[in-house]
Amino acid sequence: MSSDNQSFTRVSDEQWQAIMHNDSSYDNFFIYAVKSTGIFCRPSCKSRLPNQENVLVFKNAEQALSKGFRACKRCKPEGLQIPDEDWVVQITDYIDEHYAQPLTLEVLANICHGSPFHLQRTFKRIKNMTPVEYIQMVRIEHAKDLLKATDKSIGEIGKRIGLSNTPYFITLFKKKIGLTPLQYRKHLKRESFGEESDDGTK
């Protein structure tokens, strides 16, 4: 990564207006990167508008790449396109960090700069599961940790992992684990006391 601290600037009012209005006439003058996503775009990119305070401006793609930013999958700044595998890593990293927030295919597509259809197809091809299935897996794993490490109620744990609908959380948990959250917690407590569980395991 380059140590040149002068390769980027904060976004000016004129540049911000160009980004807000997807003005393609500015595409040959600058690109912008978003600190929260690690992605850089053309001003004309149709992806969701970022928070202005997270935007940095570069003269070209090479400068953005040197600072560790990755090219947008949607607008392909200066003809660059990241491999599908790297794009899926971006998506899974985002899910891993934001699993407690409302996440849908459309939200992920906007944040990761791609179409919902392409996101679904590419993610499933590489991960052998859909984005929604991955979100569910991450949430259930965090629920298991909370059931083991805390005495919080089932409803509170559901809220903490992004599933505020308690009946749905219970149903999904049982579908994935084979036990309800309460049964799973009791199972863990039996194990902690060294008692034999119903299936004969310790």
PAPA-33506 format. One line per 3 residues: number of its first residue (from 1); their letters; for each residue z negated, x negated, y of N, C-alpha, C. Coordinates in Angstrom, 1 decimal, decimal comma. Example, Ala and Ser with C-alpha at 12.3 -4.5 7.8 and 13.67 -1.06 7.14 Angstrom:
% residues 2
1 = as = -7,8/-13,2/-5,7/-7,8/-12,3/-4,5/-7,8/-13,2/-3,3 | -7,1/-12,8/-2,2/-7,1/-13,7/-1,1/-7,9/-12,9/0,0
% end
This chain:
% residues 202
1 = mss = 0,0/-0,8/-1,2/0,0/0,0/0,0/0,0/-0,9/1,2 | 0,8/-0,5/2,2/0,9/-1,3/3,4/-0,3/-1,3/4,2 | -0,6/-2,5/4,9/-1,7/-2,6/5,8/-1,3/-2,3/7,2
4 = dnq = -0,1/-1,9/7,5/0,5/-1,6/8,8/-0,1/-0,3/9,3 | -1,1/-0,4/10,2/-1,7/0,8/10,7/-0,9/1,5/11,8 | 0,2/0,9/12,2/1,0/1,5/13,3/2,2/2,3/12,7
7 = sft = 2,3/2,4/11,4/3,5/3,0/10,8/3,5/4,6/10,9 | 2,3/5,1/11,3/2,2/6,6/11,5/1,5/6,9/12,8 | 1,7/8,2/13,2/1,0/8,6/14,4/0,5/10,0/14,1
10 = rvs = -0,3/10,5/15,0/-0,8/11,9/15,0/0,4/12,8/15,5 | 0,4/14,0/15,0/1,5/14,9/15,3/1,4/15,3/16,8 | 2,6/15,2/17,5/2,6/15,6/18,9/2,8/17,1/19,0
13 = deq = 2,7/17,7/20,1/2,9/19,2/20,3/4,3/19,5/20,0 | 5,3/18,7/20,4/6,7/19,0/20,1/7,0/18,9/18,6 | 6,4/17,9/18,0/6,6/17,8/16,5/6,0/18,9/15,8
16 = wqa = 4,8/19,3/16,2/4,1/20,4/15,5/4,9/21,7/15,7 | 5,5/21,9/16,8/6,4/23,1/17,0/7,6/23,1/16,0 | 8,1/21,9/15,9/9,3/21,7/14,9/8,8/22,0/13,5
19 = imh = 7,6/21,6/13,1/7,1/21,9/11,8/6,8/23,3/11,6 | 6,2/23,9/12,6/5,9/25,4/12,6/7,1/26,2/12,4 | 8,2/25,8/13,0/9,4/26,7/13,0/10,5/26,1/12,1
22 = nds = 10,1/25,2/11,2/11,0/24,6/10,2/12,4/24,2/10,8 | 12,2/23,5/11,9/13,4/23,1/12,8/14,2/21,9/12,1 | 15,3/22,2/11,5/16,1/21,2/10,9/16,7/20,2/11,8
25 = syd = 16,8/20,5/13,1/17,3/19,5/14,0/16,5/18,3/14,2 | 15,2/18,4/13,7/14,3/17,2/13,8/14,3/16,4/12,5 | 15,0/16,8/11,5/14,9/16,2/10,2/15,3/14,7/10,2
28 = nff = 16,2/14,3/11,1/16,6/12,9/11,2/15,7/12,1/12,1 | 14,7/12,7/12,7/13,9/11,9/13,7/12,5/11,6/13,1 | 11,9/12,4/12,2/10,6/12,1/11,7/10,4/12,9/10,4
31 = iya = 9,4/12,4/9,6/8,9/13,2/8,5/7,4/13,3/8,7 | 6,8/14,3/8,1/5,4/14,5/8,2/4,7/14,5/6,8 | 3,5/13,9/6,8/2,7/13,9/5,6/1,4/14,7/5,8
34 = vks = 0,9/15,2/4,7/-0,3/16,1/4,7/-1,4/15,3/4,0 | -2,4/15,0/4,6/-3,5/14,2/4,0/-4,2/14,9/2,9 | -4,3/16,2/3,0/-5,0/17,0/2,0/-4,3/17,1/0,7
37 = tgi = -2,9/17,0/0,7/-2,1/17,1/-0,5/-1,5/15,8/-1,0 | -1,4/14,9/-0,1/-0,8/13,6/-0,4/0,7/13,7/-0,5 | 1,3/14,7/0,1/2,8/14,9/0,1/3,4/14,8/1,5
40 = fcr = 4,6/14,3/1,5/5,3/14,2/2,8/6,6/15,0/2,7 | 7,0/15,6/3,9/8,1/16,6/4,0/9,0/16,3/5,2 | 10,1/17,0/5,1/11,0/17,1/6,3/10,4/18,2/7,3
43 = psc = 10,6/18,1/8,6/10,2/19,2/9,5/10,7/20,6/9,0 | 11,9/20,6/8,4/12,5/21,9/8,0/11,9/22,5/6,8 | 11,0/21,8/6,1/10,4/22,3/4,8/9,8/23,7/4,9
46 = ksr = 10,1/24,5/4,0/9,7/25,9/4,0/8,3/26,1/3,3 | 7,7/25,0/2,9/6,4/25,1/2,3/5,3/25,6/3,3 | 4,2/26,0/2,7/3,1/26,6/3,5/2,7/25,7/4,7
49 = lpn = 2,5/26,2/5,8/2,1/25,4/7,0/0,8/24,8/6,8 | 0,7/23,4/6,9/-0,6/22,8/6,7/-1,5/22,9/8,0 | -2,8/22,5/7,8/-3,6/22,4/9,0/-3,2/21,2/9,8
52 = qen = -3,1/21,5/11,1/-2,6/20,4/12,0/-3,3/19,1/12,0 | -4,7/19,2/11,8/-5,5/18,0/11,8/-5,2/17,1/10,5 | -4,6/17,7/9,5/-4,3/17,0/8,3/-2,9/16,3/8,3
55 = vlv = -2,2/16,5/9,4/-0,8/16,0/9,5/-0,6/14,6/10,2 | 0,1/13,7/9,5/0,5/12,4/10,0/2,0/12,4/10,1 | 2,5/11,7/11,1/4,0/11,6/11,3/4,5/10,2/11,1
58 = fkn = 5,6/10,1/10,3/6,2/8,8/10,0/7,6/8,8/10,5 | 8,2/7,6/10,7/9,6/7,5/11,1/10,5/7,8/9,9 | 10,1/7,4/8,7/10,9/7,5/7,6/10,1/7,6/6,3
61 = aeq = 10,8/7,9/5,2/10,1/8,1/3,9/9,5/6,8/3,4 | 10,1/5,6/3,6/9,6/4,4/3,2/8,2/4,1/3,7 | 8,0/4,5/5,0/6,7/4,3/5,6/5,6/5,2/4,9
64 = als = 6,0/6,4/4,7/5,1/7,3/4,0/4,7/6,9/2,6 | 5,8/6,4/1,9/5,5/5,9/0,5/4,6/4,7/0,5 | 4,7/3,9/1,6/3,9/2,7/1,6/2,4/3,0/1,9
67 = kgf = 2,2/4,2/2,4/0,8/4,7/2,6/0,3/5,5/1,5 | 1,1/5,6/0,4/0,6/6,3/-0,8/0,9/7,7/-0,9 | 1,7/8,3/0,1/2,2/9,7/0,0/3,3/9,8/-0,9
70 = rac = 3,5/11,0/-1,4/4,6/11,3/-2,4/5,6/12,3/-1,8 | 6,8/12,2/-2,2/7,9/13,1/-1,6/7,7/14,5/-2,1 | 8,0/15,4/-1,2/7,9/16,8/-1,5/9,0/17,2/-2,5
73 = krc = 8,6/18,0/-3,5/9,5/18,5/-4,6/10,5/19,5/-4,0 | 10,1/20,2/-3,0/11,0/21,3/-2,5/12,0/20,8/-1,5 | 11,7/20,0/-0,5/12,6/19,6/0,5/13,2/18,3/0,3
76 = kpe = 12,7/17,5/-0,6/13,3/16,2/-1,0/13,6/15,3/0,2 | 12,6/14,9/1,0/12,9/14,1/2,2/13,7/12,9/1,9 | 14,7/12,7/2,6/15,6/11,6/2,5/16,2/11,4/1,1
79 = glq = 16,3/12,5/0,4/17,0/12,5/-0,9/16,0/12,1/-2,0 | 14,8/11,8/-1,7/13,8/11,4/-2,7/13,3/12,6/-3,5 | 13,1/12,4/-4,8/12,6/13,4/-5,7/11,6/12,8/-6,7
82 = ipd = 10,4/13,3/-6,7/9,4/12,7/-7,7/9,7/13,2/-9,1 | 9,4/12,4/-10,1/9,6/12,8/-11,5/8,7/14,1/-11,8 | 9,2/14,9/-12,7/8,5/16,1/-13,0/7,1/15,8/-13,5
85 = edw = 6,9/14,7/-14,2/5,6/14,3/-14,7/4,6/14,0/-13,6 | 5,1/13,3/-12,6/4,2/13,0/-11,4/3,9/14,3/-10,7 | 4,9/15,2/-10,6/4,6/16,5/-9,9/3,5/17,3/-10,6
88 = vvq = 3,6/17,3/-11,9/2,6/18,0/-12,7/1,2/17,4/-12,5 | 1,2/16,1/-12,4/-0,1/15,4/-12,1/-0,7/15,9/-10,8 | 0,2/16,0/-9,8/-0,3/16,5/-8,5/-0,9/17,9/-8,7
91 = itd = -0,2/18,7/-9,5/-0,7/20,1/-9,6/-2,0/20,1/-10,4 | -2,1/19,4/-11,5/-3,4/19,4/-12,2/-4,5/18,8/-11,4 | -4,2/17,8/-10,6/-5,3/17,2/-9,8/-5,8/18,2/-8,8
94 = yid = -4,9/19,0/-8,2/-5,3/20,0/-7,3/-6,1/21,1/-8,0 | -5,7/21,5/-9,2/-6,5/22,5/-9,9/-7,9/22,0/-10,2 | -7,9/20,7/-10,7/-9,2/20,1/-11,0/-10,2/20,1/-9,9
97 = ehy = -9,7/19,9/-8,7/-10,5/19,9/-7,5/-10,8/21,2/-6,9 | -10,0/22,2/-7,1/-10,1/23,5/-6,4/-10,2/24,7/-7,4 | -10,6/24,4/-8,6/-10,7/25,5/-9,6/-11,5/26,7/-9,2
100 = aqp = -12,5/26,5/-8,3/-13,4/27,5/-7,9/-12,8/28,5/-6,8 | -11,6/28,1/-6,3/-11,0/28,9/-5,3/-10,0/29,8/-6,0 | -9,6/30,9/-5,3/-8,5/31,8/-5,8/-7,2/31,0/-6,0
103 = ltl = -6,8/30,9/-7,3/-5,5/30,2/-7,6/-4,6/31,1/-8,3 | -3,4/31,2/-7,8/-2,3/31,9/-8,5/-1,1/31,0/-8,6 | -0,1/31,4/-9,4/1,1/30,6/-9,5/1,8/30,4/-8,1
106 = evl = 1,7/31,5/-7,3/2,4/31,4/-5,9/1,6/30,4/-5,0 | 0,3/30,5/-5,1/-0,6/29,6/-4,3/-0,3/28,1/-4,7 | -0,2/27,8/-6,0/0,1/26,5/-6,4/1,5/26,0/-6,0
109 = ani = 2,4/26,9/-6,1/3,8/26,6/-5,7/3,9/26,2/-4,3 | 3,2/27,0/-3,4/3,2/26,7/-2,0/2,5/25,3/-1,7 | 1,4/25,1/-2,3/0,6/23,9/-2,0/1,3/22,7/-2,5
112 = chg = 2,0/22,8/-3,7/2,6/21,7/-4,3/4,1/21,6/-4,1 | 4,6/22,5/-3,2/6,0/22,4/-2,7/7,0/22,6/-3,7 | 7,0/23,7/-4,4/8,0/24,1/-5,4/8,1/25,6/-5,5
115 = spf = 9,1/26,0/-6,3/9,2/27,5/-6,5/8,3/27,9/-7,7 | 7,7/29,1/-7,7/6,9/29,5/-8,8/7,6/29,4/-10,1 | 8,9/29,8/-10,2/9,6/29,7/-11,4/9,7/28,3/-12,0
118 = hlq = 10,1/27,4/-11,1/10,3/26,0/-11,5/8,9/25,4/-11,9 | 7,9/25,8/-11,1/6,5/25,3/-11,4/6,1/25,7/-12,8 | 6,3/27,0/-13,1/5,9/27,5/-14,4/6,6/26,9/-15,6
121 = rtf = 7,9/26,7/-15,4/8,8/26,2/-16,5/8,5/24,7/-16,7 | 8,4/23,9/-15,6/8,1/22,5/-15,7/6,8/22,2/-16,2 | 5,8/22,9/-15,7/4,4/22,7/-16,1/4,2/22,9/-17,6
124 = kri = 4,8/24,0/-18,1/4,7/24,4/-19,5/5,4/23,4/-20,4 | 6,6/22,9/-19,9/7,3/21,9/-20,7/6,5/20,6/-20,9 | 5,8/20,2/-19,9/5,1/18,9/-19,9/3,7/19,0/-20,5
127 = knm = 3,0/20,1/-20,1/1,6/20,3/-20,6/1,4/21,2/-21,8 | 2,5/21,8/-22,3/2,4/22,7/-23,4/1,5/23,9/-23,1 | 1,3/24,2/-21,9/0,6/25,4/-21,5/1,0/25,8/-20,1
130 = tpv = 0,8/27,0/-19,7/1,2/27,5/-18,3/0,1/27,0/-17,3 | 0,5/27,0/-16,0/-0,5/26,7/-15,0/-1,8/27,6/-15,1 | -1,6/28,9/-15,4/-2,7/29,8/-15,4/-3,6/29,4/-16,6
133 = eyi = -3,0/29,1/-17,8/-3,8/28,7/-18,9/-4,6/27,4/-18,6 | -4,0/26,5/-17,9/-4,7/25,3/-17,5/-5,9/25,6/-16,6 | -5,6/26,5/-15,6/-6,7/26,9/-14,7/-7,9/27,5/-15,5
136 = qmv = -7,5/28,4/-16,5/-8,6/29,0/-17,3/-9,3/27,9/-18,1 | -8,6/27,0/-18,7/-9,3/25,9/-19,5/-10,3/25,1/-18,6 | -9,8/24,8/-17,4/-10,7/24,0/-16,5/-11,9/24,8/-16,1
139 = rie = -11,7/26,1/-15,8/-12,9/26,9/-15,4/-13,8/27,1/-16,6 | -13,3/27,3/-17,8/-14,2/27,5/-18,9/-15,0/26,3/-19,2 | -14,4/25,1/-19,1/-15,1/23,9/-19,4/-16,2/23,7/-18,4
142 = hak = -16,0/24,0/-17,1/-17,0/23,9/-16,1/-18,1/25,0/-16,4 | -17,7/26,1/-16,8/-18,7/27,2/-17,2/-19,6/26,7/-18,3 | -19,1/26,0/-19,3/-19,8/25,5/-20,4/-20,9/24,5/-19,9
145 = dll = -20,4/23,6/-19,0/-21,3/22,6/-18,4/-22,5/23,3/-17,7 | -22,2/24,3/-16,9/-23,2/25,0/-16,1/-24,2/25,8/-17,1 | -23,6/26,4/-18,1/-24,5/27,1/-19,1/-25,4/26,1/-19,8
148 = kat = -25,0/24,9/-19,9/-25,8/23,9/-20,6/-26,8/23,3/-19,6 | -26,4/23,0/-18,4/-27,3/22,2/-17,5/-28,1/23,1/-16,5 | -27,8/24,4/-16,4/-28,6/25,2/-15,5/-29,1/26,5/-16,1
151 = dks = -29,9/27,2/-15,4/-30,4/28,5/-15,9/-29,8/29,6/-15,0 | -28,8/29,3/-14,3/-28,1/30,3/-13,5/-27,6/31,5/-14,3 | -27,6/32,7/-13,6/-27,1/33,9/-14,3/-25,7/33,8/-14,7
154 = ige = -25,2/34,6/-15,6/-23,8/34,6/-16,0/-22,9/35,0/-14,8 | -23,4/35,9/-14,0/-22,6/36,3/-12,9/-22,4/35,2/-11,8 | -23,5/34,4/-11,6/-23,5/33,3/-10,7/-22,6/32,2/-11,2
157 = igk = -22,6/31,9/-12,5/-21,8/30,9/-13,0/-20,3/31,3/-12,9 | -20,0/32,6/-13,1/-18,7/33,1/-13,0/-18,2/32,9/-11,5 | -19,0/33,1/-10,6/-18,6/32,9/-9,2/-18,4/31,5/-8,9
160 = rig = -19,2/30,6/-9,5/-19,0/29,2/-9,2/-17,8/28,6/-9,7 | -17,2/29,2/-10,8/-16,0/28,7/-11,3/-14,7/29,4/-10,9 | -14,9/30,4/-10,0/-13,8/31,1/-9,4/-13,5/32,4/-10,1
163 = lsn = -14,4/32,9/-10,9/-14,3/34,2/-11,6/-15,4/35,1/-11,3 | -15,3/35,7/-10,1/-16,4/36,6/-9,6/-16,5/37,9/-10,3 | -15,4/38,3/-11,1/-15,5/39,5/-11,9/-16,2/39,2/-13,2
166 = tpy = -17,5/39,5/-13,3/-18,3/39,1/-14,4/-17,8/39,6/-15,8 | -17,4/40,9/-15,9/-16,9/41,3/-17,2/-15,6/40,6/-17,6 | -14,7/40,2/-16,6/-13,6/39,4/-17,0/-14,0/38,0/-17,4
169 = fit = -14,9/37,4/-16,7/-15,4/36,1/-17,1/-15,9/36,1/-18,5 | -16,7/37,1/-18,8/-17,3/37,2/-20,2/-16,2/37,3/-21,2 | -15,2/38,2/-21,0/-14,1/38,5/-21,9/-13,3/37,2/-22,1
172 = lfk = -13,0/36,5/-21,0/-12,2/35,3/-21,1/-12,9/34,2/-21,8 | -14,2/34,0/-21,5/-15,0/33,0/-22,2/-15,1/33,2/-23,7 | -15,3/34,5/-24,1/-15,3/34,8/-25,5/-14,0/34,5/-26,2
175 = kki = -12,9/34,9/-25,5/-11,6/34,7/-26,0/-11,3/33,2/-26,3 | -11,8/32,3/-25,4/-11,5/30,9/-25,5/-12,5/30,2/-26,4 | -13,8/30,6/-26,4/-14,8/29,9/-27,1/-15,2/30,5/-28,4
178 = glt = -15,1/31,9/-28,5/-15,5/32,6/-29,6/-16,9/33,2/-29,5 | -17,6/32,9/-28,4/-18,9/33,4/-28,1/-18,9/33,9/-26,7 | -19,8/34,9/-26,4/-20,0/35,2/-25,0/-20,8/34,1/-24,3
181 = plq = -20,8/34,1/-23,0/-21,5/33,0/-22,3/-23,0/33,0/-22,7 | -23,6/34,2/-22,9/-25,0/34,3/-23,3/-25,2/33,8/-24,7 | -24,3/34,1/-25,6/-24,4/33,6/-26,9/-24,2/32,1/-27,0
184 = yrk = -23,3/31,6/-26,1/-23,1/30,2/-26,1/-24,4/29,4/-25,6 | -25,0/30,0/-24,6/-26,2/29,4/-24,1/-27,3/29,4/-25,1 | -27,5/30,5/-25,9/-28,5/30,5/-26,9/-28,1/29,5/-28,0
187 = hlk = -26,9/29,4/-28,3/-26,4/28,4/-29,3/-26,8/27,0/-28,9 | -26,6/26,7/-27,6/-27,0/25,4/-27,1/-28,5/25,2/-27,2 | -29,3/26,2/-26,9/-30,7/26,1/-27,0/-31,2/25,8/-28,4
190 = res = -30,6/26,5/-29,4/-30,9/26,3/-30,8/-30,6/24,9/-31,2 | -29,4/24,4/-30,7/-29,1/23,0/-31,0/-30,1/22,0/-30,5 | -30,5/22,3/-29,2/-31,5/21,4/-28,6/-32,8/21,3/-29,3
193 = fge = -33,1/22,3/-30,0/-34,4/22,3/-30,8/-34,1/21,9/-32,3 | -32,9/21,5/-32,6/-32,6/21,0/-33,9/-32,5/22,0/-34,9 | -32,3/23,3/-34,5/-32,2/24,3/-35,5/-30,8/24,5/-36,0
196 = esd = -30,6/25,0/-37,1/-29,3/25,2/-37,7/-28,7/26,5/-37,1 | -27,4/26,3/-36,7/-26,7/27,5/-36,1/-26,2/28,3/-37,2 | -25,6/29,5/-36,8/-25,1/30,5/-37,8/-24,0/29,9/-38,7
199 = dgt = -23,2/28,9/-38,1/-22,1/28,4/-38,9/-22,4/27,2/-39,7 | -23,7/26,9/-39,7/-24,2/25,8/-40,6/-24,2/24,4/-39,9 | -23,8/24,4/-38,6/-23,8/23,1/-38,0/-25,0/22,9/-37,2
202 = k = -25,3/21,6/-36,8/-26,5/21,3/-36,1/-26,2/21,3/-34,6
% end
